[in-house]
């Protein structure tokens, strides 16, 4: 499966620093109240590291 994502400025680093991209769930403000329900329904993910 291939996903291609493009963005105009300010880009993905508006929400989190570049070295932390993809390590936490970012939600728009209007979905903040639903965070617990959304997280409960997501499958667990393993974030690979240099040693894994």
PDB file with SEQRES, HELIX, SHEET and CRYST1 records, atoms N, CA, C and O in Angstrom:
SEQRES   1 A   52  UNK UNK UNK UNK UNK UNK UNK UNK UNK UNK UNK UNK UNK          
SEQRES   2 A   52  UNK UNK UNK UNK UNK UNK UNK UNK UNK UNK UNK UNK UNK          
SEQRES   3 A   52  UNK UNK UNK UNK UNK UNK UNK UNK UNK UNK UNK UNK UNK          
SEQRES   4 A   52  UNK UNK UNK UNK UNK UNK UNK UNK UNK UNK UNK UNK UNK          
HELIX    1 AA1 UNK A   12  UNK A   14  5                                   3    
HELIX    2 AA2 UNK A   18  UNK A   20  5                                   3    
HELIX    3 AA3 UNK A   29  UNK A   34  5                                   6    
HELIX    4 AA4 UNK A   35  UNK A   41  1                                   7    
CRYST1    1.000    1.000    1.000  90.00  90.00  90.00 P 1           1          
ATOM      1  N   UNK A   1       0.847  -1.146   0.000  1.00  0.00           N  
ATOM      2  CA  UNK A   1       0.000   0.000   0.000  1.00  0.00           C  
ATOM      3  C   UNK A   1       0.906   1.226   0.000  1.00  0.00           C  
ATOM      4  O   UNK A   1       1.893   1.281   0.734  1.00  0.00           O  
ATOM      5  N   UNK A   2       0.571   2.180  -0.807  1.00  0.00           N  
ATOM      6  CA  UNK A   2       1.361   3.407  -0.905  1.00  0.00           C  
ATOM      7  C   UNK A   2       0.502   4.596  -0.523  1.00  0.00           C  
ATOM      8  O   UNK A   2      -0.604   4.777  -1.033  1.00  0.00           O  
ATOM      9  N   UNK A   3       1.030   5.400   0.380  1.00  0.00           N  
ATOM     10  CA  UNK A   3       0.368   6.647   0.751  1.00  0.00           C  
ATOM     11  C   UNK A   3       1.294   7.791   0.375  1.00  0.00           C  
ATOM     12  O   UNK A   3       2.480   7.767   0.705  1.00  0.00           O  
ATOM     13  N   UNK A   4       0.771   8.771  -0.297  1.00  0.00           N  
ATOM     14  CA  UNK A   4       1.549   9.967  -0.612  1.00  0.00           C  
ATOM     15  C   UNK A   4       0.831  11.152   0.009  1.00  0.00           C  
ATOM     16  O   UNK A   4      -0.358  11.370  -0.226  1.00  0.00           O  
ATOM     17  N   UNK A   5       1.563  11.907   0.796  1.00  0.00           N  
ATOM     18  CA  UNK A   5       0.977  13.052   1.486  1.00  0.00           C  
ATOM     19  C   UNK A   5       1.790  14.293   1.132  1.00  0.00           C  
ATOM     20  O   UNK A   5       3.017  14.291   1.231  1.00  0.00           O  
ATOM     21  N   UNK A   6       1.110  15.330   0.727  1.00  0.00           N  
ATOM     22  CA  UNK A   6       1.771  16.591   0.397  1.00  0.00           C  
ATOM     23  C   UNK A   6       1.117  17.705   1.202  1.00  0.00           C  
ATOM     24  O   UNK A   6      -0.065  17.635   1.539  1.00  0.00           O  
ATOM     25  N   UNK A   7       1.893  18.719   1.501  1.00  0.00           N  
ATOM     26  CA  UNK A   7       1.372  19.832   2.278  1.00  0.00           C  
ATOM     27  C   UNK A   7       2.040  21.134   1.843  1.00  0.00           C  
ATOM     28  O   UNK A   7       3.206  21.145   1.447  1.00  0.00           O  
ATOM     29  N   UNK A   8       1.303  22.204   1.922  1.00  0.00           N  
ATOM     30  CA  UNK A   8       1.880  23.530   1.735  1.00  0.00           C  
ATOM     31  C   UNK A   8       2.418  23.997   3.081  1.00  0.00           C  
ATOM     32  O   UNK A   8       2.164  23.369   4.109  1.00  0.00           O  
ATOM     33  N   UNK A   9       3.149  25.083   3.072  1.00  0.00           N  
ATOM     34  CA  UNK A   9       3.662  25.646   4.324  1.00  0.00           C  
ATOM     35  C   UNK A   9       2.508  25.922   5.267  1.00  0.00           C  
ATOM     36  O   UNK A   9       1.449  26.303   4.768  1.00  0.00           O  
ATOM     37  N   UNK A  10       2.601  25.772   6.552  1.00  0.00           N  
ATOM     38  CA  UNK A  10       3.819  25.540   7.305  1.00  0.00           C  
ATOM     39  C   UNK A  10       4.230  24.075   7.361  1.00  0.00           C  
ATOM     40  O   UNK A  10       5.305  23.787   7.887  1.00  0.00           O  
ATOM     41  N   UNK A  11       3.462  23.153   6.866  1.00  0.00           N  
ATOM     42  CA  UNK A  11       3.871  21.756   6.812  1.00  0.00           C  
ATOM     43  C   UNK A  11       3.574  21.005   8.095  1.00  0.00           C  
ATOM     44  O   UNK A  11       2.914  21.516   9.000  1.00  0.00           O  
ATOM     45  N   UNK A  12       4.078  19.781   8.154  1.00  0.00           N  
ATOM     46  CA  UNK A  12       3.795  18.899   9.277  1.00  0.00           C  
ATOM     47  C   UNK A  12       4.433  19.356  10.586  1.00  0.00           C  
ATOM     48  O   UNK A  12       3.933  19.024  11.660  1.00  0.00           O  
ATOM     49  N   UNK A  13       5.506  20.095  10.515  1.00  0.00           N  
ATOM     50  CA  UNK A  13       6.196  20.496  11.744  1.00  0.00           C  
ATOM     51  C   UNK A  13       5.507  21.632  12.478  1.00  0.00           C  
ATOM     52  O   UNK A  13       6.057  22.150  13.450  1.00  0.00           O  
ATOM     53  N   UNK A  14       4.321  22.034  12.044  1.00  0.00           N  
ATOM     54  CA  UNK A  14       3.559  23.037  12.783  1.00  0.00           C  
ATOM     55  C   UNK A  14       3.025  22.435  14.089  1.00  0.00           C  
ATOM     56  O   UNK A  14       2.836  23.158  15.067  1.00  0.00           O  
ATOM     57  N   UNK A  15       2.782  21.122  14.111  1.00  0.00           N  
ATOM     58  CA  UNK A  15       2.219  20.432  15.275  1.00  0.00           C  
ATOM     59  C   UNK A  15       3.258  19.807  16.197  1.00  0.00           C  
ATOM     60  O   UNK A  15       3.023  19.672  17.398  1.00  0.00           O  
ATOM     61  N   UNK A  16       4.389  19.432  15.648  1.00  0.00           N  
ATOM     62  CA  UNK A  16       5.416  18.750  16.430  1.00  0.00           C  
ATOM     63  C   UNK A  16       6.768  18.915  15.746  1.00  0.00           C  
ATOM     64  O   UNK A  16       6.822  19.123  14.534  1.00  0.00           O  
ATOM     65  N   UNK A  17       7.856  18.825  16.500  1.00  0.00           N  
ATOM     66  CA  UNK A  17       9.182  18.979  15.892  1.00  0.00           C  
ATOM     67  C   UNK A  17       9.480  17.842  14.908  1.00  0.00           C  
ATOM     68  O   UNK A  17       8.947  16.742  15.051  1.00  0.00           O  
ATOM     69  N   UNK A  18      10.313  18.103  13.928  1.00  0.00           N  
ATOM     70  CA  UNK A  18      10.627  17.123  12.887  1.00  0.00           C  
ATOM     71  C   UNK A  18      11.142  15.809  13.463  1.00  0.00           C  
ATOM     72  O   UNK A  18      10.814  14.746  12.935  1.00  0.00           O  
ATOM     73  N   UNK A  19      11.934  15.849  14.522  1.00  0.00           N  
ATOM     74  CA  UNK A  19      12.488  14.606  15.081  1.00  0.00           C  
ATOM     75  C   UNK A  19      11.452  13.788  15.851  1.00  0.00           C  
ATOM     76  O   UNK A  19      11.748  12.666  16.263  1.00  0.00           O  
ATOM     77  N   UNK A  20      10.256  14.317  16.053  1.00  0.00           N  
ATOM     78  CA  UNK A  20       9.181  13.589  16.756  1.00  0.00           C  
ATOM     79  C   UNK A  20       7.998  13.260  15.839  1.00  0.00           C  
ATOM     80  O   UNK A  20       7.008  12.685  16.293  1.00  0.00           O  
ATOM     81  N   UNK A  21       8.090  13.617  14.561  1.00  0.00           N  
ATOM     82  CA  UNK A  21       6.990  13.371  13.627  1.00  0.00           C  
ATOM     83  C   UNK A  21       6.580  11.903  13.642  1.00  0.00           C  
ATOM     84  O   UNK A  21       7.418  11.005  13.561  1.00  0.00           O  
ATOM     85  N   UNK A  22       5.287  11.684  13.745  1.00  0.00           N  
ATOM     86  CA  UNK A  22       4.759  10.333  13.693  1.00  0.00           C  
ATOM     87  C   UNK A  22       4.812   9.553  14.984  1.00  0.00           C  
ATOM     88  O   UNK A  22       4.442   8.379  15.000  1.00  0.00           O  
ATOM     89  N   UNK A  23       5.258  10.160  16.067  1.00  0.00           N  
ATOM     90  CA  UNK A  23       5.370   9.425  17.327  1.00  0.00           C  
ATOM     91  C   UNK A  23       4.159   9.610  18.234  1.00  0.00           C  
ATOM     92  O   UNK A  23       4.049   8.942  19.263  1.00  0.00           O  
ATOM     93  N   UNK A  24       3.252  10.505  17.866  1.00  0.00           N  
ATOM     94  CA  UNK A  24       2.031  10.684  18.649  1.00  0.00           C  
ATOM     95  C   UNK A  24       0.890  11.081  17.722  1.00  0.00           C  
ATOM     96  O   UNK A  24       1.108  11.589  16.621  1.00  0.00           O  
ATOM     97  N   UNK A  25      -0.306  10.842  18.182  1.00  0.00           N  
ATOM     98  CA  UNK A  25      -1.491  11.159  17.395  1.00  0.00           C  
ATOM     99  C   UNK A  25      -1.781  12.652  17.485  1.00  0.00           C  
ATOM    100  O   UNK A  25      -1.967  13.193  18.575  1.00  0.00           O  
ATOM    101  N   UNK A  26      -1.817  13.306  16.338  1.00  0.00           N  
ATOM    102  CA  UNK A  26      -2.153  14.726  16.272  1.00  0.00           C  
ATOM    103  C   UNK A  26      -3.582  14.847  15.773  1.00  0.00           C  
ATOM    104  O   UNK A  26      -3.927  14.291  14.730  1.00  0.00           O  
ATOM    105  N   UNK A  27      -4.410  15.564  16.505  1.00  0.00           N  
ATOM    106  CA  UNK A  27      -5.802  15.765  16.122  1.00  0.00           C  
ATOM    107  C   UNK A  27      -6.093  17.250  15.998  1.00  0.00           C  
ATOM    108  O   UNK A  27      -5.504  18.062  16.710  1.00  0.00           O  
ATOM    109  N   UNK A  28      -7.000  17.611  15.096  1.00  0.00           N  
ATOM    110  CA  UNK A  28      -7.401  19.014  15.024  1.00  0.00           C  
ATOM    111  C   UNK A  28      -8.189  19.388  16.280  1.00  0.00           C  
ATOM    112  O   UNK A  28      -8.785  18.516  16.913  1.00  0.00           O  
ATOM    113  N   UNK A  29      -8.202  20.653  16.644  1.00  0.00           N  
ATOM    114  CA  UNK A  29      -8.874  21.088  17.872  1.00  0.00           C  
ATOM    115  C   UNK A  29     -10.316  20.619  17.993  1.00  0.00           C  
ATOM    116  O   UNK A  29     -10.763  20.292  19.092  1.00  0.00           O  
ATOM    117  N   UNK A  30     -11.060  20.580  16.875  1.00  0.00           N  
ATOM    118  CA  UNK A  30     -12.468  20.196  16.956  1.00  0.00           C  
ATOM    119  C   UNK A  30     -12.667  18.700  17.237  1.00  0.00           C  
ATOM    120  O   UNK A  30     -13.797  18.267  17.465  1.00  0.00           O  
ATOM    121  N   UNK A  31     -11.586  17.902  17.226  1.00  0.00           N  
ATOM    122  CA  UNK A  31     -11.699  16.479  17.547  1.00  0.00           C  
ATOM    123  C   UNK A  31     -11.093  16.139  18.903  1.00  0.00           C  
ATOM    124  O   UNK A  31     -11.094  14.975  19.304  1.00  0.00           O  
ATOM    125  N   UNK A  32     -10.578  17.135  19.611  1.00  0.00           N  
ATOM    126  CA  UNK A  32      -9.898  16.898  20.883  1.00  0.00           C  
ATOM    127  C   UNK A  32     -10.792  16.180  21.892  1.00  0.00           C  
ATOM    128  O   UNK A  32     -10.311  15.338  22.651  1.00  0.00           O  
ATOM    129  N   UNK A  33     -12.066  16.497  21.910  1.00  0.00           N  
ATOM    130  CA  UNK A  33     -12.982  15.854  22.851  1.00  0.00           C  
ATOM    131  C   UNK A  33     -13.181  14.371  22.545  1.00  0.00           C  
ATOM    132  O   UNK A  33     -13.636  13.619  23.408  1.00  0.00           O  
ATOM    133  N   UNK A  34     -12.853  13.951  21.351  1.00  0.00           N  
ATOM    134  CA  UNK A  34     -13.029  12.554  20.935  1.00  0.00           C  
ATOM    135  C   UNK A  34     -11.750  11.727  21.043  1.00  0.00           C  
ATOM    136  O   UNK A  34     -11.736  10.556  20.666  1.00  0.00           O  
ATOM    137  N   UNK A  35     -10.673  12.332  21.558  1.00  0.00           N  
ATOM    138  CA  UNK A  35      -9.364  11.663  21.576  1.00  0.00           C  
ATOM    139  C   UNK A  35      -9.421  10.269  22.189  1.00  0.00           C  
ATOM    140  O   UNK A  35      -8.932   9.319  21.579  1.00  0.00           O  
ATOM    141  N   UNK A  36      -9.998  10.119  23.364  1.00  0.00           N  
ATOM    142  CA  UNK A  36     -10.020   8.812  24.029  1.00  0.00           C  
ATOM    143  C   UNK A  36     -10.720   7.765  23.180  1.00  0.00           C  
ATOM    144  O   UNK A  36     -10.218   6.649  23.045  1.00  0.00           O  
ATOM    145  N   UNK A  37     -11.861   8.100  22.610  1.00  0.00           N  
ATOM    146  CA  UNK A  37     -12.601   7.150  21.781  1.00  0.00           C  
ATOM    147  C   UNK A  37     -11.815   6.788  20.522  1.00  0.00           C  
ATOM    148  O   UNK A  37     -11.791   5.627  20.114  1.00  0.00           O  
ATOM    149  N   UNK A  38     -11.180   7.772  19.915  1.00  0.00           N  
ATOM    150  CA  UNK A  38     -10.384   7.520  18.709  1.00  0.00           C  
ATOM    151  C   UNK A  38      -9.212   6.615  19.046  1.00  0.00           C  
ATOM    152  O   UNK A  38      -8.979   5.626  18.351  1.00  0.00           O  
ATOM    153  N   UNK A  39      -8.475   6.934  20.090  1.00  0.00           N  
ATOM    154  CA  UNK A  39      -7.309   6.127  20.473  1.00  0.00           C  
ATOM    155  C   UNK A  39      -7.704   4.707  20.844  1.00  0.00           C  
ATOM    156  O   UNK A  39      -6.973   3.764  20.541  1.00  0.00           O  
ATOM    157  N   UNK A  40      -8.850   4.541  21.497  1.00  0.00           N  
ATOM    158  CA  UNK A  40      -9.323   3.212  21.876  1.00  0.00           C  
ATOM    159  C   UNK A  40      -9.571   2.325  20.655  1.00  0.00           C  
ATOM    160  O   UNK A  40      -9.396   1.108  20.721  1.00  0.00           O  
ATOM    161  N   UNK A  41      -9.970   2.923  19.568  1.00  0.00           N  
ATOM    162  CA  UNK A  41     -10.307   2.173  18.365  1.00  0.00           C  
ATOM    163  C   UNK A  41      -9.151   1.987  17.384  1.00  0.00           C  
ATOM    164  O   UNK A  41      -9.308   1.321  16.360  1.00  0.00           O  
ATOM    165  N   UNK A  42      -8.009   2.564  17.684  1.00  0.00           N  
ATOM    166  CA  UNK A  42      -6.841   2.399  16.812  1.00  0.00           C  
ATOM    167  C   UNK A  42      -6.063   1.149  17.200  1.00  0.00           C  
ATOM    168  O   UNK A  42      -5.933   0.848  18.386  1.00  0.00           O  
ATOM    169  N   UNK A  43      -5.545   0.419  16.220  1.00  0.00           N  
ATOM    170  CA  UNK A  43      -4.707  -0.738  16.558  1.00  0.00           C  
ATOM    171  C   UNK A  43      -3.373  -0.252  17.133  1.00  0.00           C  
ATOM    172  O   UNK A  43      -2.906   0.831  16.780  1.00  0.00           O  
ATOM    173  N   UNK A  44      -2.758  -1.043  18.015  1.00  0.00           N  
ATOM    174  CA  UNK A  44      -1.452  -0.650  18.542  1.00  0.00           C  
ATOM    175  C   UNK A  44      -0.411  -0.650  17.414  1.00  0.00           C  
ATOM    176  O   UNK A  44      -0.428  -1.517  16.539  1.00  0.00           O  
ATOM    177  N   UNK A  45       0.478   0.319  17.450  1.00  0.00           N  
ATOM    178  CA  UNK A  45       1.536   0.416  16.445  1.00  0.00           C  
ATOM    179  C   UNK A  45       2.897   0.282  17.096  1.00  0.00           C  
ATOM    180  O   UNK A  45       3.110   0.732  18.222  1.00  0.00           O  
ATOM    181  N   UNK A  46       3.812  -0.340  16.378  1.00  0.00           N  
ATOM    182  CA  UNK A  46       5.194  -0.424  16.830  1.00  0.00           C  
ATOM    183  C   UNK A  46       5.992   0.567  15.994  1.00  0.00           C  
ATOM    184  O   UNK A  46       6.040   0.457  14.768  1.00  0.00           O  
ATOM    185  N   UNK A  47       6.612   1.524  16.651  1.00  0.00           N  
ATOM    186  CA  UNK A  47       7.450   2.495  15.955  1.00  0.00           C  
ATOM    187  C   UNK A  47       8.864   1.925  15.909  1.00  0.00           C  
ATOM    188  O   UNK A  47       9.495   1.766  16.953  1.00  0.00           O  
ATOM    189  N   UNK A  48       9.372   1.615  14.714  1.00  0.00           N  
ATOM    190  CA  UNK A  48      10.712   1.042  14.627  1.00  0.00           C  
ATOM    191  C   UNK A  48      11.783   2.022  15.085  1.00  0.00           C  
ATOM    192  O   UNK A  48      11.662   3.234  14.907  1.00  0.00           O  
ATOM    193  N   UNK A  49      12.806   1.479  15.662  1.00  0.00           N  
ATOM    194  CA  UNK A  49      13.957   2.280  16.083  1.00  0.00           C  
ATOM    195  C   UNK A  49      15.187   1.784  15.338  1.00  0.00           C  
ATOM    196  O   UNK A  49      15.113   0.790  14.616  1.00  0.00           O  
ATOM    197  N   UNK A  50      16.294   2.452  15.502  1.00  0.00           N  
ATOM    198  CA  UNK A  50      17.528   2.057  14.830  1.00  0.00           C  
ATOM    199  C   UNK A  50      17.968   0.654  15.249  1.00  0.00           C  
ATOM    200  O   UNK A  50      18.565  -0.062  14.446  1.00  0.00           O  
ATOM    201  N   UNK A  51      17.681   0.241  16.509  1.00  0.00           N  
ATOM    202  CA  UNK A  51      18.117  -1.084  16.968  1.00  0.00           C  
ATOM    203  C   UNK A  51      17.061  -2.165  16.730  1.00  0.00           C  
ATOM    204  O   UNK A  51      17.328  -3.338  16.993  1.00  0.00           O  
ATOM    205  N   UNK A  52      15.877  -1.809  16.244  1.00  0.00           N  
ATOM    206  CA  UNK A  52      14.830  -2.838  16.070  1.00  0.00           C  
ATOM    207  C   UNK A  52      14.677  -3.255  14.634  1.00  0.00           C  
ATOM    208  O   UNK A  52      13.844  -4.107  14.325  1.00  0.00           O  
TER     209      UNK A  52                                                      
END                                                                             
